[in-house]
Amino acid sequence: MINVIGLGYIGLPTALMFAANGIKTVGTDYNYGLVNTLQKKQLPFEEDGLNIIFSDALSQNNITFSTEYAIEDIYIVAVPTPYDKKTKKVDAKYIINAVRTILKVCPQNAIIVIESTVSPGTIDQHVRPLIHNANKDNIHLVHAPERIIPGNMLAELQNNPRTIGADDPVIGERIKTLYTSFCKGKITVTDIRTAEMSKVVENSFRDINIAFANELAKICHESGLDVYEIIKIANMHPRVNILSPGPGVGGHCISVDPWFLVGDYPGLANIILAARKINDSMPEYVLERISEIMKKHNISTVEKIGLYGLTYKENVNDTRESPTLQLLEKMKKHLAFGIKVYDPYIKDSIVENQYLDLDNFLNDIDLVVIMTAHDELKNNLNKFKNKIILDTRNCCCLKNTYKL
């Protein structure tokens, strides 16, 4: 049996995937409400196919949920790893707390697998001393960073390559065998620090690519050029793959992990820092574009402006580091209040002036800013045809549509 610690966007699908594929699993989370929901056989968030593996895991009696840590041979830690906004370094407090509790209950020769994304050296600096101080030097450490994204979690859990970092190659191979219960992708066994660095490098690369696209968008707007056409043509080159610009970078990976390298290697992570600054500037740039369009169409108040989309990506209910939330914070600094917001995936009001019905939202605005390209929008473009549109996701070609 295994004990998965942390039942959020990463931990819960991982626990259910193990259980649905024949591994006895205990899912643990300190959140009593979350555990109670799962014990009632209800899922706390939407994800395509998650209900199917939830049902499979329950039907096989391979999954239980608890607020208590179990006594098992293998622990998989999938807790949040935010960053300190002042130092830009990883905040490892959730991992530290989880490992401390594991050490109180785990048997001799247990294996602790850290799935949470961390900066290189975090396990050496924060986790290994806990084991030494607890006089449990026979505990084995492994780092198996997750590689999934909301909206396509199950497919990526099954098909994405994985990296297993371990002190002992034999232990690494044992954990590799565990993950092959559901993972069809190539699994590479390496050392812990290499595994830590590889995950952060992956997300930093994507952040830099997005920043390049966003900088191109600003340059092309200044020059009166179509950035999307230019990227399309450039990408015809066999060795060029520019991503699309957007209103900012959200989620708990690309918008967070690069900061780990900036914080740990100041003066060296210069391109990474520049990319972070560019991507963090995009909500402010969207505000500038809104102001330009308002002046052009004689719109005098932000109360006639609506933001479509609160989530950081399409067709999910995940608002972590959402560009829309970042934009709303920018507006508060400008003392600009009254802008309206709508998202079909957010069922409860989480911000001011949030609408829960698309038609009511559209009836009260003149200018709609597309922040997230949900399928609902694409399937109902006819409802937007009489609106002025700022399309930050390049998903709309109606009349009176402006791009970044």
C-alpha positions in Angstrom: 0.0 0.0 0.0 1.0 3.6 -0.5 0.0 6.9 1.2 -0.5 9.9 -1.0 -0.2 13.2 1.0 -2.1 16.1 -0.4 -5.3 15.6 -2.4 -5.3 18.7 -4.7 -5.0 19.0 -8.4 -1.9 16.7 -8.5 -2.3 14.4 -5.5 -5.9 13.3 -6.0 -5.6 12.3 -9.7 -2.3 10.5 -8.9 -3.8 8.6 -5.9 -6.8 7.6 -8.0 -4.7 6.5 -10.9 -2.6 4.2 -8.6 -5.8 2.8 -7.0 -7.6 2.3 -10.3 -4.6 0.3 -11.5 -4.5 -2.1 -8.6 -2.4 -0.3 -6.0 -3.9 -0.1 -2.5 -3.9 3.6 -1.7 -4.6 5.9 1.2 -5.2 9.5 0.3 -4.5 12.0 3.1 -5.2 15.7 3.4 -5.5 18.0 6.4 -8.6 19.6 4.9 -11.5 17.9 6.7 -14.1 19.3 4.2 -12.2 17.9 1.3 -11.7 14.5 2.9 -15.4 14.4 3.9 -16.4 15.2 0.3 -14.3 12.3 -1.0 -15.6 9.9 1.6 -19.1 10.8 0.3 -17.9 9.6 -3.1 -17.9 13.1 -4.5 -15.1 14.8 -6.4 -14.0 18.3 -5.3 -13.1 19.6 -8.8 -14.0 18.8 -12.4 -11.5 17.0 -14.7 -12.3 15.1 -17.8 -12.3 11.3 -17.0 -11.6 11.8 -13.3 -15.0 10.5 -12.3 -14.3 7.2 -14.2 -11.1 6.4 -12.4 -12.7 7.5 -9.2 -15.4 5.0 -9.8 -12.9 2.3 -10.8 -10.8 2.9 -7.6 -13.8 2.7 -5.4 -15.2 -0.4 -7.1 -11.9 -2.2 -6.5 -11.8 -1.1 -2.8 -8.3 0.2 -3.5 -8.8 3.8 -2.2 -9.6 5.3 1.2 -9.4 8.9 2.4 -8.3 10.2 5.7 -7.0 13.3 7.5 -4.5 10.9 9.3 -1.2 9.6 7.9 -1.1 5.9 7.4 1.6 3.4 8.3 2.9 2.4 4.9 6.1 1.5 3.1 5.8 4.3 0.5 4.6 7.9 0.9 4.0 10.2 -2.1 4.0 13.9 -1.1 2.0 16.1 -3.5 1.6 19.3 -1.5 1.8 22.9 -2.7 5.2 24.6 -3.2 4.7 28.4 -3.5 7.5 30.9 -3.7 8.4 33.7 -1.5 7.6 36.8 -3.4 10.4 38.8 -1.8 13.2 36.3 -2.1 11.8 34.4 -5.1 12.9 31.2 -3.4 10.7 28.1 -3.0 8.6 28.0 0.2 9.0 24.5 1.4 6.9 24.7 4.5 4.2 22.3 3.2 6.8 19.7 2.3 8.6 20.1 5.6 5.3 19.7 7.6 4.3 16.6 5.5 7.7 14.9 6.0 7.8 15.7 9.7 4.5 14.0 10.1 5.5 11.0 7.9 8.6 10.5 10.1 6.4 10.1 13.2 4.5 7.1 11.8 6.6 5.5 9.0 8.2 2.1 9.5 11.9 1.4 9.0 13.2 1.5 5.4 10.1 3.5 4.2 10.4 5.4 1.0 9.3 9.1 0.8 8.6 10.3 -2.7 8.4 14.1 -3.2 6.2 14.8 -6.3 5.9 18.5 -5.5 8.0 20.7 -7.8 11.0 22.2 -5.9 14.1 24.1 -6.7 17.4 22.3 -7.1 18.8 21.4 -3.7 15.5 21.8 -1.8 15.5 18.1 -0.7 19.1 18.3 0.5 18.5 21.6 2.3 15.0 21.0 3.8 14.1 17.3 3.8 17.3 15.4 4.4 18.0 17.2 7.7 14.6 16.2 9.0 15.4 12.6 8.5 18.8 12.9 10.1 17.4 14.8 13.1 14.7 12.1 13.5 17.4 9.4 13.7 15.8 7.6 10.8 18.7 7.5 8.4 17.4 4.3 6.9 14.5 6.2 5.2 14.9 6.5 1.5 14.3 9.7 -0.5 13.0 10.0 -4.0 12.0 12.9 -6.2 9.4 12.2 -8.9 8.2 15.6 -10.1 4.7 15.7 -11.6 4.3 16.5 -15.3 0.6 17.1 -15.7 -1.7 20.0 -16.5 -5.4 20.7 -15.6 -7.7 19.8 -18.5 -5.7 16.9 -19.7 -4.5 15.3 -16.4 -5.3 11.7 -17.0 -3.9 11.5 -20.5 -0.7 13.1 -19.3 -0.4 10.9 -16.2 -0.6 7.9 -18.5 1.5 9.1 -21.4 4.0 11.7 -20.3 7.6 10.7 -19.7 8.6 10.7 -16.0 11.8 11.3 -14.1 12.7 9.4 -10.9 15.5 10.9 -8.8 16.9 8.7 -6.1 19.9 8.3 -3.9 19.9 4.5 -4.4 19.4 3.3 -8.0 17.7 0.1 -6.6 15.1 2.3 -4.8 14.8 4.3 -8.0 14.0 1.2 -10.0 11.4 0.1 -7.4 9.6 3.4 -7.6 9.8 3.3 -11.4 8.1 -0.1 -11.3 5.4 1.4 -9.1 4.7 4.2 -11.6 4.6 1.8 -14.5 1.4 0.5 -13.0 -0.3 3.4 -15.0 2.5 5.3 -16.8 3.1 4.3 -20.4 5.7 7.0 -21.0 9.5 6.6 -20.7 10.6 6.7 -17.1 14.2 7.9 -16.5 16.0 7.1 -13.2 18.6 9.6 -12.2 19.8 11.4 -9.0 17.6 13.7 -6.9 19.2 17.0 -7.8 19.1 16.3 -11.5 15.4 15.4 -11.2 14.8 18.7 -9.3 16.6 20.8 -11.9 15.0 19.0 -14.9 11.4 19.9 -13.9 12.2 23.6 -13.2 14.1 23.8 -16.5 11.1 22.5 -18.4 8.8 25.1 -17.0 11.3 27.9 -17.4 11.8 27.0 -21.1 8.1 27.4 -21.7 7.9 30.6 -19.8 10.8 32.1 -21.9 9.1 31.0 -25.1 5.8 32.6 -24.0 7.6 35.8 -23.0 9.2 35.9 -26.5 5.7 35.7 -28.1 4.4 38.3 -25.7 7.2 40.7 -26.5 6.6 40.1 -30.2 2.9 41.0 -29.6 3.9 44.4 -28.1 6.5 45.1 -30.9 4.0 44.2 -33.7 1.2 46.3 -32.2 3.6 49.2 -32.0 4.5 48.6 -35.7 1.0 48.0 -36.9 1.7 44.3 -37.8 -0.2 41.1 -37.2 1.8 39.1 -34.6 -0.3 36.0 -35.2 0.5 36.0 -39.0 4.1 36.6 -38.3 4.3 33.7 -35.8 2.5 31.5 -38.2 5.0 32.2 -41.0 8.0 32.0 -38.7 6.8 28.6 -37.4 6.9 27.2 -40.9 10.7 27.0 -40.4 11.4 23.5 -39.3 13.5 24.6 -36.3 11.2 27.4 -35.1 8.3 26.8 -32.7 7.0 30.1 -31.2 4.1 29.8 -28.8 1.1 32.2 -28.8 1.0 35.5 -26.9 -1.6 35.9 -24.2 -2.8 38.1 -21.4 -0.3 36.7 -18.9 0.9 33.3 -17.5 -1.1 31.5 -14.9 -1.3 28.2 -13.1 1.0 26.8 -10.4 3.8 25.7 -12.7 5.0 28.1 -15.4 4.2 31.2 -13.5 5.9 30.0 -10.3 8.7 27.5 -10.9 11.1 29.8 -12.9 11.2 32.1 -9.9 12.9 29.3 -8.0 16.0 29.6 -10.3 15.8 33.4 -10.1 15.8 33.3 -6.3 18.6 30.7 -6.0 20.8 32.0 -8.8 20.6 35.8 -8.7 22.8 37.4 -11.4 22.9 34.1 -13.4 19.2 33.5 -14.2 19.0 36.7 -16.4 16.9 35.5 -19.3 14.6 33.7 -16.9 14.2 36.9 -14.9 13.5 38.9 -18.0 10.9 36.4 -19.2 9.2 36.5 -15.8 9.0 40.3 -15.9 7.6 40.3 -19.5 4.9 37.7 -18.7 4.0 39.4 -15.4 3.7 42.7 -17.4 1.0 41.4 -19.7 -2.1 42.1 -17.5 -0.9 45.8 -17.4 -0.5 45.7 -21.2 -4.1 44.4 -21.5 -5.2 47.3 -19.4 -3.4 49.7 -21.8 -5.1 48.0 -24.8 -8.5 48.3 -23.0 -7.9 52.0 -22.5 -7.0 52.5 -26.2 -10.1 50.8 -27.3 -12.3 52.7 -24.9 -11.0 56.0 -26.2 -11.5 54.9 -29.8 -15.2 54.0 -29.1 -15.9 56.8 -26.7 -16.5 54.4 -23.8 -16.1 56.6 -20.7 -16.5 54.1 -17.8 -15.1 50.7 -17.0 -18.5 49.7 -15.8 -19.3 48.9 -19.5 -16.3 46.6 -19.7 -16.5 42.9 -19.1 -13.8 40.3 -18.7 -14.7 36.9 -20.1 -12.8 34.2 -18.1 -11.4 33.9 -14.6 -9.5 30.6 -14.9 -5.9 30.6 -16.1 -6.6 28.3 -19.0 -9.6 27.1 -21.0 -12.2 24.5 -19.9 -11.0 24.1 -16.3 -12.0 25.7 -13.0 -8.5 26.4 -11.8 -7.9 30.1 -11.0 -4.4 29.8 -9.6 -2.2 32.7 -10.6 -4.9 33.6 -13.2 -4.1 36.6 -15.5 -7.6 37.9 -14.9 -7.1 38.0 -11.2 -3.8 39.7 -11.8 -5.5 42.2 -14.0 -8.1 43.0 -11.4 -5.4 43.6 -8.9 -3.8 46.1 -11.3 -7.1 47.9 -11.7 -7.4 48.3 -7.9 -4.0 50.1 -8.0 -5.4 52.4 -10.7 -8.5 53.0 -8.6 -10.6 51.6 -11.5 -13.6 49.8 -10.1 -16.7 48.4 -11.6 -15.4 46.2 -14.3 -17.6 43.1 -14.8 -16.4 39.5 -14.8 -17.9 36.1 -16.0 -16.6 32.6 -16.2 -18.8 29.5 -16.9 -16.5 27.2 -14.8 -16.6 29.4 -11.6 -20.0 28.6 -10.0 -19.6 30.8 -6.9 -18.7 34.5 -6.7 -15.1 35.0 -5.9 -14.6 38.6 -7.1 -16.7 41.7 -7.2 -19.1 42.3 -10.0 -19.0 38.6 -11.1 -21.8 37.3 -13.2 -23.0 33.7 -13.1 -25.0 33.9 -16.4 -23.5 34.7 -19.8 -26.6 36.5 -21.2 -26.9 38.8 -18.2 -23.2 39.5 -18.4 -23.3 40.5 -22.1 -26.4 42.6 -21.6 -24.6 44.9 -19.2 -21.4 45.6 -21.2 -20.2 47.2 -24.4 -16.6 45.9 -24.6 -15.8 42.3 -23.8 -12.2 41.3 -23.1 -11.6 37.6 -23.8 -9.2 36.4 -21.2 -9.9 32.7 -21.5 -10.9 30.8 -24.6 -13.5 28.4 -23.1 -15.4 26.2 -25.5 -18.6 27.9 -24.3 -17.4 31.1 -25.9 -16.4 29.4 -29.2 -19.8 27.7 -29.4 -21.7 30.9 -28.7 -19.8 33.5 -30.7 -23.1 34.7 -32.2 -24.0 36.2 -28.8 -20.9 38.4 -29.0 -21.4 39.7 -32.6 -22.7 43.1 -31.5 -20.0 43.7 -28.9 -16.6 45.4 -29.2 -14.1 42.7 -28.5 -10.5 42.6 -27.3 -9.4 39.1 -28.0 -6.3 38.2 -26.0 -6.5 34.5 -27.0 -6.8 34.9 -30.8 -10.0 32.8 -30.8 -12.5 35.2 -32.3 -12.7 36.8 -35.8 -16.0 38.7 -35.4 -16.3 42.3 -36.6 -15.1 44.9 -34.2 -12.5 42.5 -32.8 -9.1 43.8 -31.6 -6.1 41.6 -30.9 -3.2 42.1 -28.5 
